[in-house]
Amino acid sequence: MRLNEVSYSDAQPVDGYGDGFFRIGGQVYQGGVLTSAAGTAAWGGFGEPEPLLSLAGEIDVLFIGTGPEIAHIPAELRKALEEAGLGVEAMNSPAACRTYNVLLSEGRRIALAALPV
């Protein structure tokens, strides 16, 4: 079997997550988090769409982790994101973190906004 070292371009992968936190690039963030090539910051959830909308033109797909269970994101938020030209994929936060890491390793233009598990 051939092993290849995964390298990430500008953004940092999700190293881990747990009860109420995410570890990204070795740093721990409590609560919701938004990460992309532009950096990583706390995210207040669905009621805070501005940081997500600011990614328009920078990314192609935004993965939204809805917490421990899959849930629909508010229709108004989805509409605003799609009108801004952002592809939106909602899934539970563990799946969103894994998917984000895989596509990040492929050099894709993506971001992750996740609520804690």
Secondary structure, 3 states (H helix, E strand, C coil): CCCCCCCCCCCCCEEEEECCEEEECCEEEECCEEEECCEEEECCCCCCCHHHHCCECCECEEEEECCCCCCCCCHHHHHHHHHCCCEEEEECHHHHHHHHHHHHHCCCCEEEEECCC
